């Protein structure tokens, strides 16, 4: 009987352990990557713990969102390796040890690339996509692969054979697509940063709907090697982040460039000139959608905020016309999908070895038969150049618009109507009519919320003007930081006040060099207490009475600081007056000897 009871106890102890949450003295959901790295530097957390917390959040909350397809089973081991390297040599990058989620049409070695289709569940790449290798070279950790609109087909939602991705802030609403899984994963802190792809609005739509920054960079400025493409004339990869500064770092790192390339330390809104395309707000041109009244109101509040901070706004009534709309609609090259897939699949192993076999397979929800007729079409640089030739008049007009008005950027709402509920249709957006067609950079920037759901605006520049766009976005982010963690995916653990007090005391006094006090005894005592505090942070998850231990350490720390502040080392100068005055004092207190008269 005793043996049976022991087995039962051990069994439930095992269950508790495997379901135990990883805790920390910091709330990672409130921090950007710069703050996370500072926390590592301050010994408050290490990369292993950081990665475990993100994995715990995925395990706890993704059942509600369906944002993740696959997890990197080596993520914790990779984080441990980062800790070893950091301890020995320090970090080599801002992204070092930072967990990143990747849209599942981008190759990550060791994980299948499915494009959201179970038909490709055993499609393993032979190498990392170039942009992924660039990130790994900087020490980033790919934590997993994100769900998406299958084959990147839909902008209004992210629905695949792996499920429907729900909005980060309200699961009754759409995440938008096709990079919905990446956007929701960042918004809910399943990872620190995310990567998506954008054909027409597939980075910017989900980023806008989930209160994030999403960049569509200048076309062909990032390698497309190792990505399942839909339209080779428009598809580009792009970063999805909570802040503008993180986005700038990600874009440079994905290119393998200096992470600070797009960050201007003196960024400002003052003196910037931004054009407001009124047609793209009111839908007063062929092919454009009108905006919902509340979206307009939020947009113009954003415009007023920019004005208040020194931006000159130029209202533009007439730019877009039926000619440009025709160019936009008639230069989509989805017919290149078969050609692109058959080239892509050569560098993978798996059951599916051609687009026709993919179309004939049963593991996907969207039909591909309409694309198989294009498999026999020749795709050449000559054909693609004809698409570019069609765009010349539109391109010239766009550049003229900028030059004549001396603009730094133009802006309009990313999504024109209120967010769609899951399973509904009716997307209204003008975000696909400029940047995907002309190949210019375009970043969606959060404006704020309407009834608990979030909306953004597109900020567009000329080719290769990413630094200018980030200059505006980073400055704007400083005056209007809208990001909040979704209330339906809160921090998984409570940080007690006693623990916060210890952390604040430690950080407040960390750089005051108390260990250099000129008392060996006090110096050693101080170092011992500091080591005890660091061990407390390091082993936080193993400590049973966290609050009591924190109180004890806080008390000991305060006491040693008081001792050090009150310590007065012996100095000959201090006591010199007393030493010199001592003989005089003796002479004064010794009675004088009286002499008898002769």
Long-range contacts (C-beta under 8 A, 24 or more apart in sequence): 20-541, 21-56, 21-60, 21-492, 21-493, 22-49, 22-52, 22-53, 22-55, 22-56, 22-541, 23-53, 23-492, 23-493, 23-540, 23-541, 24-49, 24-50, 24-53, 24-493, 24-495, 24-540, 25-495, 25-499, 25-500, 25-502, 25-503, 25-537, 25-540, 26-495, 26-503, 27-491, 27-495, 28-53, 28-54, 28-189, 28-192, 29-189, 29-485, 29-490, 29-491, 30-485, 32-192, 32-242, 32-243, 32-245, 32-246, 33-94, 33-95, 33-98, 33-192, 33-193, 33-246, 33-249, 34-94, 34-245, 34-246, 36-98, 36-192, 37-91, 37-94, 37-96, 37-98, 40-86, 40-91, 40-97, 42-506, 42-507, 42-510, 43-534, 43-537, 43-538, 44-503, 44-537, 45-537, 46-79, 46-83, 46-86, 46-538, 47-79, 47-80, 47-82, 47-83, 47-86, 47-97, 47-141, 48-76, 48-79, 48-80, 48-82, 48-83, 49-540, 49-541, 50-79, 50-97, 50-98, 50-99, 51-75, 51-76, 51-78, 51-79, 51-99, 51-141, 51-143, 52-76, 52-79, 53-492, 54-99, 54-143, 54-189, 54-190, 54-191, 54-192, 55-143, 56-492, 57-188, 57-189, 57-190, 57-489, 57-492, 58-143, 58-144, 58-185, 58-190, 60-492, 61-188, 61-190, 61-488, 61-489, 62-190, 64-166, 64-171, 64-488, 64-489, 65-165, 65-166, 65-168, 65-171, 65-175, 65-184, 65-188, 65-489, 66-147, 66-162, 66-163, 66-164, 66-165, 66-166, 66-181, 67-146, 67-147, 67-165, 67-175, 67-180, 67-181, 67-182, 67-184, 67-185, 67-188, 67-190, 68-101, 68-144, 68-145, 68-146, 68-147, 68-181, 68-185, 68-190, 69-104, 69-114, 69-116, 69-144, 69-145, 69-146, 69-147, 69-162, 69-181, 70-104, 70-111, 70-112, 70-114, 70-144, 70-145, 71-143, 71-144, 72-108, 72-110, 72-111, 72-141, 72-142, 72-143, 72-144, 74-110, 75-99, 75-141, 75-142, 75-143, 75-144, 78-141, 79-141, 82-139, 82-141, 85-139, 91-139, 92-138, 92-139, 93-138, 93-139, 93-140, 93-253, 93-259, 94-249, 94-253, 94-259, 95-135, 95-138, 95-139, 95-140, 95-193, 95-249, 95-250, 95-253, 95-259, 96-138, 96-139, 96-140, 97-139, 97-140, 97-141, 98-139, 98-140, 98-141, 98-192, 98-193, 99-140, 99-141, 99-142, 99-143, 99-191, 99-192, 99-193, 100-135, 100-140, 100-141, 100-142, 100-143, 100-191, 100-192, 100-193, 100-194, 100-195, 101-142, 101-143, 101-144, 101-145, 101-146, 101-181, 101-182, 101-185, 101-186, 101-190, 101-191, 101-193, 101-194, 101-195, 102-132, 102-142, 102-144, 102-145, 102-146, 102-182, 102-194, 102-195, 103-145, 103-146, 103-148, 103-178, 103-179, 103-181, 103-182, 103-194, 103-195, 103-196, 103-197, 104-145, 104-146, 104-147, 104-148, 104-181, 105-148, 105-151, 105-152, 105-197, 105-227, 105-228, 106-131, 106-132, 106-195, 106-197, 106-226, 106-227, 106-228, 106-237, 107-132, 107-226, 107-227, 107-347, 107-348, 108-132, 108-142, 108-145, 111-142, 111-144, 111-145, 112-145, 112-350, 113-145, 113-228, 113-348, 114-145, 114-162, 115-148, 115-150, 115-151, 115-152, 115-228, 116-147, 116-148, 116-149, 116-150, 116-151, 116-152, 116-158, 116-160, 116-161, 116-162, 116-178, 117-150, 117-151, 117-160, 117-161, 117-358, 117-363, 117-364, 118-161, 118-162, 118-363, 118-364, 119-161, 119-352, 119-358, 119-361, 119-362, 119-363, 119-364, 120-350, 120-352, 120-358, 120-363, 121-363, 122-349, 122-350, 122-351, 123-345, 123-348, 123-349, 123-350, 123-351, 123-352, 124-348, 124-349, 124-350, 125-226, 125-347, 125-348, 126-347, 126-348, 126-349, 127-226, 127-347, 128-226, 129-223, 129-225, 129-226, 129-227, 130-223, 130-225, 130-226, 130-256, 131-195, 131-222, 131-223, 131-226, 131-237, 131-254, 131-255, 132-226, 134-253, 134-254, 134-255, 134-256, 135-253, 135-254, 137-256, 138-253, 138-259, 140-253, 143-190, 143-191, 144-190, 144-191, 146-179, 146-181, 146-182, 146-184, 146-185, 146-194, 146-196, 147-180, 147-181, 148-177, 148-178, 148-179, 148-180, 148-181, 148-182, 148-196, 149-177, 149-178, 149-180, 149-202, 150-364, 150-365, 150-366, 151-228, 151-230, 151-337, 151-364, 151-366, 151-368, 152-177, 152-178, 152-197, 152-199, 152-202, 152-228, 152-230, 152-235, 153-178, 153-230, 153-366, 154-178, 155-200, 155-201, 155-202, 155-205, 155-427, 155-429, 155-432, 156-420, 156-425, 156-426, 156-427, 157-420, 157-422, 158-206, 159-365, 160-364, 160-365, 161-363, 161-364, 161-365, 164-422, 164-423, 166-422, 167-209, 167-210, 167-419, 167-422, 167-453, 168-210, 168-211, 168-486, 168-489, 169-210, 169-211, 169-452, 169-453, 169-454, 169-486, 169-487, 169-488, 170-452, 170-453, 170-488, 171-422, 171-488, 172-421, 172-422, 173-209, 173-419, 173-420, 173-421, 173-422, 173-453, 174-209, 174-419, 174-420, 174-421, 174-422, 174-424, 175-206, 175-209, 175-210, 176-205, 176-206, 176-208, 176-209, 176-210, 176-415, 176-419, 176-420, 177-202, 177-205, 177-206, 178-202, 178-206, 179-203, 179-206, 179-207, 179-214, 179-240, 180-206, 182-206, 182-240, 183-207, 183-209, 183-210, 183-212, 183-214, 183-240, 184-210, 186-210, 186-212, 186-240, 186-241, 186-242, 187-211, 187-212, 187-242, 187-486, 188-485, 188-486, 188-489, 189-485, 189-489, 192-246, 193-239, 193-240, 193-241, 193-246, 193-250, 194-239, 194-240, 194-241, 195-237, 195-238, 195-239, 195-240, 195-250, 195-254, 196-237, 196-238, 196-240, 197-227, 197-235, 197-236, 197-237, 197-238, 198-235, 198-236, 198-237, 198-238, 198-436, 199-230, 199-231, 199-234, 199-235, 199-436, 200-234, 200-332, 200-431, 200-432, 200-436, 201-414, 201-429, 201-431, 201-432, 201-436, 203-238, 203-240, 203-444, 204-414, 204-431, 204-442, 204-443, 204-444, 204-456, 204-458, 205-414, 205-415, 205-429, 205-431, 205-444, 206-240, 207-240, 207-414, 207-444, 207-456, 208-414, 208-415, 208-444, 208-446, 208-454, 208-455, 208-456, 209-415, 209-419, 209-453, 209-454, 209-455, 210-454, 211-446, 211-449, 211-454, 211-456, 211-482, 211-483, 211-484, 212-240, 212-241, 212-242, 212-444, 212-446, 212-456, 212-483, 213-239, 213-240, 213-241, 213-242, 213-243, 213-244, 213-246, 213-247, 213-443, 213-444, 213-445, 213-446, 213-473, 213-477, 214-238, 214-239, 214-240, 214-241, 214-247, 214-443, 214-444, 214-456, 215-239, 215-247, 215-251, 215-441, 215-442, 215-443, 215-466, 215-469, 216-435, 216-436, 216-441, 216-442, 216-443, 217-251, 217-441, 217-466, 218-439, 218-440, 218-441, 218-463, 218-464, 218-466, 219-439, 219-440, 220-439, 221-255, 221-464, 222-251, 222-254, 222-255, 226-344, 226-347, 227-344, 228-340, 228-341, 228-344, 229-336, 229-337, 229-340, 229-341, 229-344, 230-334, 230-337, 230-340, 231-332, 231-333, 231-334, 231-336, 231-337, 232-333, 232-336, 232-339, 232-340, 232-379, 232-384, 233-331, 233-333, 233-336, 233-384, 233-387, 234-332, 234-333, 234-436, 234-437, 242-483, 243-477, 243-481, 243-483, 244-443, 244-445, 244-470, 244-473, 244-474, 244-476, 244-477, 245-474, 245-477, 247-443, 247-470, 247-473, 248-466, 248-470, 248-473, 248-474, 251-466, 261-467, 262-466, 262-467, 262-470, 263-470, 263-474, 264-467, 264-470, 264-471, 264-474, 267-470, 267-471, 267-472, 267-474, 267-475, 268-310, 268-471, 268-475, 269-306, 269-309, 269-310, 269-311, 269-472, 269-475, 269-476, 269-479, 270-309, 270-310, 270-311, 271-310, 271-312, 272-310, 272-311, 272-312, 272-408, 272-409, 272-471, 272-472, 273-311, 273-312, 273-314, 273-405, 273-406, 273-407, 273-408, 274-306, 274-311, 274-312, 274-313, 274-314, 274-407, 274-408, 274-409, 274-410, 274-411, 274-459, 274-472, 275-313, 275-314, 275-315, 275-316, 275-401, 275-402, 275-405, 275-407, 275-409, 275-410, 275-411, 276-303, 276-313, 276-314, 276-315, 276-316, 276-410, 276-411, 276-412, 277-316, 277-319, 277-320, 277-410, 277-411, 277-412, 278-315, 278-316, 278-317, 279-316, 279-317, 279-318, 279-319, 279-320, 280-320, 280-412, 280-413, 280-430, 280-433, 281-412, 281-413, 281-416, 283-416, 283-430, 285-320, 285-321, 285-322, 285-325, 286-320, 286-321, 286-322, 286-325, 287-320, 287-322, 287-325, 287-328, 287-329, 287-433, 288-320, 288-325, 288-430, 288-433, 289-416, 289-417, 289-428, 289-429, 289-430, 290-416, 290-428, 291-413, 291-416, 291-417, 291-428, 292-416, 292-417, 292-418, 294-418, 294-450, 295-413, 295-415, 295-416, 295-417, 295-418, 295-450, 295-455, 296-413, 298-447, 298-448, 298-450, 298-455, 299-412, 299-413, 299-447, 299-457, 301-447, 301-448, 302-447, 302-448, 302-457, 302-480, 303-411, 305-479, 305-480, 306-476, 309-475, 309-479, 311-472, 314-405, 314-407, 316-401, 316-405, 316-410, 319-397, 319-401, 320-433, 323-393, 323-394, 324-393, 324-394, 324-397, 324-433, 325-433, 327-390, 327-391, 327-393, 327-394, 327-437, 328-394, 328-432, 328-433, 328-437, 330-390, 331-387, 331-390, 331-391, 331-437, 333-384, 333-387, 334-371, 335-371, 335-374, 335-377, 336-374, 336-379, 337-371, 337-374, 338-371, 338-372, 338-374, 338-375, 338-377, 339-374, 339-375, 339-377, 339-379, 342-375, 391-437, 391-438, 394-437, 394-438, 395-438, 398-434, 398-438, 398-440, 398-462, 399-462, 402-461, 402-462, 408-461, 408-465, 408-468, 408-472, 409-459, 409-460, 409-461, 409-465, 409-468, 409-469, 409-472, 410-459, 410-460, 411-457, 411-458, 411-459, 411-460, 412-457, 412-458, 413-447, 413-455, 413-456, 413-457, 413-458, 414-444, 414-455, 414-456, 414-457, 414-458, 415-455, 415-456, 418-450, 418-453, 419-453, 419-455, 431-458, 434-460, 435-460, 438-463, 439-463, 440-465, 441-465, 441-466, 441-469, 442-469, 443-469, 443-470, 443-473, 445-473, 445-476, 445-477, 446-480, 446-482, 446-483, 447-480, 447-482, 448-480, 448-482, 449-482, 454-482, 496-546, 496-547, 496-550, 498-546, 498-547, 498-548, 498-550, 498-551, 498-554, 499-546, 499-547, 499-550, 501-550, 501-554, 502-533, 502-536, 502-550, 502-551, 502-553, 502-554, 502-557, 503-537, 505-554, 505-557, 505-558, 506-533, 506-557, 509-557, 509-561, 514-560, 514-561, 514-564, 517-564, 517-567, 518-567, 518-569, 519-564, 519-567, 519-569, 522-560, 522-563, 522-564, 522-567, 525-560, 525-563, 526-560, 526-564, 529-553, 529-556, 529-557, 529-560, 532-556, 533-557
